Amino acid sequence: MSFASVIAGAALVLLALRDVFHTLFHPGDHGAFSAKICAGLWAVGSRAGRRGRLLAGPSAVAATIVVWVAMLVVGFALVYLPWLPGGATYGHGVPSTGGVEDALYLSSVALATLGLGDIVLTQPWVRLLTPLQGLLGFGVLTAAIGWVSQIYPALARRRSLALEVDSALRAADPAEVTDEQLRGWSASLSGVTVDLVQNSETFYFLESDPRLRLGRLVAGLDSVVEALVDPGGDARRRVASRTLDEALDQLASVLAAQFGLPSDRRGVLAALEVEAGHDHH
């Protein structure tokens, strides 16, 4: 039983570290818990209406961090469990009952790097695990902060492009878009595509302002490409139009590969309209 507890705990810790690694350094992995949590909360939020969809993305990020911490706490607690209470010294006034409660308490204190010292393991190699857990706890906390700090710049870039396109199309006909705008939007859209690959959870952040939504951005750029099917004899304008067209196709392929949307652009537009819940204003 003791051996099984240690093996199960070590496996849980490794699973947590694997998920942190995939989320931060190998994004887009469908096997990561973060991706499953995002998709699951989006599905639940979609049934709860517009407010549920608005909260799905931020809630998924918070829930993923909680899952990482819980897996590390429980995993190390299972490793410590066989050595409690006999393999530990207890501080004055601390009841040496052992069991799951003490294991979870010791694991939580070690992960938070509090260093209270009221329960100290005496077995030499097991005692080394507590500072290791503290280092891992600090690393996961730092990773979580870094992850969150990556999400909002990516959202800001998408929002900025969406607002720019929306403003331009309100002021002029799609066919009147300049070559400079076409080239700038192509580059920015490629950046949005990369952001969706690097930070796939941003897909589940629904904007409260319809002008900033991904579906509206794609629809606006698609209308520009449609209006420039025959850009005339200007070679630079033809190249700029084709570049934007290709950037839209690349975005559609990423949305299909990572989020299960249709691979064709029309299917993507229809799916994004459904995802947004048709609640445009």
Buried (B, 14 or more C-beta within 10 A) or exposed (E): EEEEBBEBBBEBBEBBBBBBEBBBEEBBBEEBBBBBBBBBBBEBBBEEEBEBBBBBBBBBBBBBBEBBBEBBBBBBBBBBBBBBBEBBEBEEEEEEEBEEEBBBBBBBBBBBBEEEEEBEBEBEEBBEBBEEBBEBBEEBBEBBEEBEEBBEEBBEBBBEBBBBBBEBBEEEEBEEBEBEBBBBBBEBBBBBBBBBEBBBBBBBBBBEEBBBBBBBBBBBBBBBBEBBEEBEEEEEBBBBBBBBBBBBBBBBBBBBEBBEBBEEBEBBBBBBBEBBBEEEE
